[in-house]
Amino acid sequence: MSLFITLEGPDGSGKTRQAESLLEHLRSLDLDVVLTYEPGGTPIGDQIRNVLFNLDNTAMDPRTEFLLFSASRAQHVAEKIKPLLERGTIVLSDRYFDSSLAYQGYGHQLNLQTLWEVTSFATQGLIPDRTYLLDIPVEEGIQRRKQGGNWNRLDAFDLELHKRVRSGYLQLAEDDKSRWEVIDASRPFDPVQESLRHSIVEFIKSRGLLVEG
């Protein structure tokens, strides 16, 4: 039996570091876990990622942006995620389609129904078993990104768009409470990691993939 778990959140929420530490912990429990990421996750997807994040591409239309994310995602699902799940692996992904709903849907205010339809086609209808939203106030997240030195084209969006993205994430989590769990990512790294580890391990146990003891 496989599981598909995703980490989502606004820029600066710390998903990547948290995912890497979480991977180490889950593997220490003798679980077969693979960590991947979006946009990218495959050689073709990584080429699209470079276009999406390049600060020179400020003229990119939001529809182009969404379709590029979707193209990368389609390759990611077909080449990597689905084969791993079919093998019985637990797949942990740093972002998935909810990022597009939050950024291009709520942030850029593109039609959500249209985004859902394209997303369903791109992902072959694959929905995560569990999604964690690492939530952080917008100003704090942006400040973290600036200090981290990995500033990209999406980080450079205006403050109001970032606020719509965060609100969009919270709305998505509210609309599907059975899939989502919101984690306060404004705390220091260790407490956030502890919350993630506890929740994910309990979820894996509930699916019979990890025995107590």
RAVEN-V864600 format. One record per run of one state. SS is the DSSP state (@ for helix, = for strand, . for the rest). FROM is the first residue (numbers start at 0). TO is the last residue. If there is no record, write none. Layout:
((SS & FROM & TO) (SS & FROM & TO))
//
This chain:
((. & 0 & 1) (= & 2 & 7) (. & 8 & 13) (@ & 14 & 27) (. & 28 & 31) (= & 32 & 36) (. & 37 & 41) (@ & 42 & 52) (. & 53 & 60) (@ & 61 & 85) (. & 86 & 88) (= & 89 & 93) (. & 94 & 95) (@ & 96 & 106) (. & 107 & 110) (@ & 111 & 122) (. & 123 & 128) (= & 129 & 134) (. & 135 & 136) (@ & 137 & 147) (. & 148 & 157) (@ & 158 & 174) (. & 175 & 178) (= & 179 & 183) (. & 184 & 187) (@ & 188 & 205) (. & 206 & 212))
//
